[in-house]
Structure formats: structure tokens, C-alpha cells
Amino acid sequence: MKQATGKAVWVMKANNQAVQLRNLAIQAKRQLTRKKRQENIEKAPNPPLLLSLNELQKKTGLNYSFLRKMIVEEKQIPCLKVGNKYVVNYDLFLEVLGGKQNGK
């Protein structure tokens, strides 16, 4: 009988060690995944600053009607329509506006 219980204890210890080893492997894989995800985030380019016409008007101080006419009606600057709002890439807006001031 003692041999059977000794063997049972040995099996339980082996199972416990296997569970611990599996848990360590899972933790190592999670850490590696976190590290890869962080590296991918760091590699990703910064998204462009998109502003609605109201935000653009507040940031530039230009008249809302002027901005709407130039961007929406005359289509001098590319924009996106998101729902009922028009959004503009601020850096591109400054680039185009700067080009127009230089006579291009």
C-alpha cells in the first residue's frame, strides 16, 4: 500500500510541475507578445491631425464661411466627410495654404 501512495504522490508532484511549467510558458509567451505589440506601436507612423471646420476655424482664426467655401465648395483642399462633418488634414491644409501665399 505504501508503494501505491508513494507512486500517487510522485504522480501528483509530476502533474503539479507540469502545470507550473505550462503556466511559465504561457507567461513567457504573453511577455513576448506584449513586447512585439509595443515594438509595432513604436514603429507605426503618427496619424495626421484631422480637424473639423469649426476646429480649423478656431485654430487658424480664419472665417468659417471662407473655410467652408474654399474646402467644401471650391474643393481647393482635400477633405473627408465623416457623418455630417467635413474634416481636413491640418498639415496638408497649411501646406496648400502656404503654397497659395507663395503664388504657386
TALIN-V198175 format. One record per residue. RES is the residue in one letter. SS is DSSP state (@ for helix, = for strand, . for the rest). PHI is phi in radians with two decimals (none if undefined). D_LAST is the distance of its C-alpha to the last C-alpha in whole Angstrom. Layout:
# TALIN-V198175
RES;SS;PHI;D_LAST
RES;SS;PHI;D_LAST
This chain:
# TALIN-V198175
M;.;none;97
K;@;-1.09;96
Q;@;-1.12;94
A;@;-1.13;92
T;@;-1.22;91
G;@;-1.09;90
K;@;-1.18;88
A;@;-1.11;86
V;@;-1.13;85
W;@;-1.08;84
V;@;-1.12;82
M;@;-1.12;81
K;@;-1.13;79
A;@;-1.11;78
N;@;-1.11;76
N;@;-1.11;75
Q;@;-1.14;73
A;@;-1.12;72
V;@;-1.13;70
Q;@;-1.10;69
L;@;-1.11;67
R;@;-1.09;66
N;@;-1.11;64
L;@;-1.11;63
A;@;-1.10;61
I;@;-1.11;60
Q;@;-1.10;58
A;@;-1.11;57
K;@;-1.14;55
R;@;-1.11;54
Q;@;-1.10;53
L;@;-1.11;51
T;@;-1.11;49
R;@;-1.05;48
K;@;-1.12;47
K;@;-1.11;45
R;@;-1.08;43
Q;@;-1.13;42
E;@;-1.10;41
N;@;-1.13;39
I;@;-1.13;37
E;@;-1.18;37
K;@;-1.32;35
A;.;-1.14;33
P;.;-1.23;29
N;.;-1.22;28
P;.;-1.23;27
P;.;-1.22;24
L;.;-1.40;24
L;=;-1.81;24
L;=;-2.15;24
S;=;-1.30;26
L;@;-1.07;24
N;@;-1.09;27
E;@;-1.14;26
L;@;-1.12;23
Q;@;-1.10;23
K;@;-1.18;26
K;@;-1.31;24
T;@;-1.68;21
G;.;1.43;23
L;.;-1.39;21
N;.;-1.14;22
Y;@;-1.06;24
S;@;-1.08;23
F;@;-1.09;20
L;@;-1.09;19
R;@;-1.06;21
K;@;-1.10;20
M;@;-1.17;16
I;@;-1.56;17
V;@;-1.51;21
E;@;-1.42;20
E;.;-1.54;17
K;.;0.92;16
Q;.;-1.36;13
I;.;-2.24;14
P;.;-1.07;17
C;.;-2.55;20
L;=;-2.06;24
K;=;-1.78;27
V;=;-2.05;30
G;.;1.18;33
N;.;-1.75;32
K;=;-1.78;29
Y;=;-1.81;25
V;=;-2.09;24
V;=;-2.22;21
N;=;-1.25;20
Y;@;-1.09;19
D;@;-1.10;17
L;@;-1.15;15
F;@;-1.02;14
L;@;-1.12;14
E;@;-1.08;11
V;@;-1.15;9
L;@;-1.09;10
G;@;-1.12;9
G;@;-1.14;5
K;@;-1.20;5
Q;@;-1.23;8
N;.;-1.45;6
G;.;1.50;4
K;.;-1.41;0
